[in-house]
Amino acid sequence: MIEQEKEKKMINDSRRGFLKSAAIGSALVVGAEMSPIAAAFADEIPKVTYTGGYKAGTAVQELELLDLVEIEQRAAKVIPKGGFGYIAGGAGDEWTLRENRAAFERKQITPRVLTGKGAVDLRAEILGISIASPIIVCPMGGQGLAHVTAEAGMAMGAAAGNTIMALSTVSTLSMEQVAAAAGGPKWFQLYLQTDDGVNRDLLRRAKAAGYKAIVLTVDSTATGNREADARNNFTFPLPFGNLVGKGSGGNIHALNASFAQKIDAKAIEFVLTESGLPVIVKGISSPDDALLAIRAGASAIQISNHGGRQLDGSPATFTVLPAVAKAVDRKVPIILDSGIRRGQDVFKALASGADIVGLGRPAYYGLALGGWKGVHSVLKFLNRELSMVMQLAGAQTVEDIKRTNLA
Ligand code: FNR
């Protein structure tokens, strides 16, 4: 109990610290950091037991960050080579991985300096959930690869940052362990399995554990050719908490074989009916797929190419965003991920039709280097960069960003 009080105090202190450091010039940044934490941490944080010599990060500390690009090289010193290759790598030549970044560089933000606007308000909302800023944490598998607290640490970091964390089907810890570790809004990501009994069971458990929506990932009917994994002879050193006793064990190939190899509108309807929760369809790059998903009942679309890990040679998500947004025509919210590293990227995505962005690898690296505090540091850093960009571009609110035309 005393420990829990200490954690709460620490988290509230760190919020106050952010508030101070987030003040840009004389302007105040308004975000959910101003409110007390909505989500308490559990007395005891679950920890992963490693076997076979694998050893991940154990530090729980705030991070001094220069940017969210250099954090990758820092994380490489903490995460064993095979695990790091799995996290950082993309498919094939990694062209799409690079293009996800390059596409943002081809658009510019025009400074607006005489609008007389001061205070910047980062707050956003998605599917009825109020969040600190338009940045959420993407589902990413096997977070025990990075840190001993795995997805519990990620969930705590996201809760501390007052945002949503999506939990992967292939998480190290089980969805029940993660839900118990930290309050705060969470979504459950589903990789449809060939066995509908397993799908039903996962969806039922997610709802019972309090997950607020299902993120149905549709871009993984085959696994991308991640050459780093082949080079490193990487095999997953940890079991997948949600799938224990369900056949695949820790073997990633056996697991991939259990993933559904075709997904269509019927599958979306199945997930909707079975879960009784809103469904976000993740992994969309084409306007036609977006419309198909909406017609099947999707509550939101997540434009994603899995961080360049699936179809190498596919366009950057930022490239396809305007066409998908035009087709969606505001019928449902759009989340965009893949390549978000800077406040500028968030701004450009929102100005081009996205409502929210998803952060992938940088959150994983924050976890490796600093546990929940590292994740929180990464979120604070990106929020701070976004508020600076907004200030210099004359956008006071997220809605202002959406009305901005890029050059
Ligand atoms: C992922 N991603 C992912 N997506 C998903 O729907 N389920 C999953 O289990 C995983 N697992 C996963 C593991 C790792 C190590 C990474 C890096 C990514 C994709 C993820 O949700 C997101 O789409 C990308 O990470 C976004 O790109 P950036 O921000 O990493 O460039």
Residues whose N, C-alpha, C, O or C-beta is under 5 A from the ligand:
A	BS01	FNR	Y86 I87 C138 P139 M140 G141 S168 V170 Q189 T217 S304 H306 G307 D337 S338 G339 I340 G358 L359 G360 R361
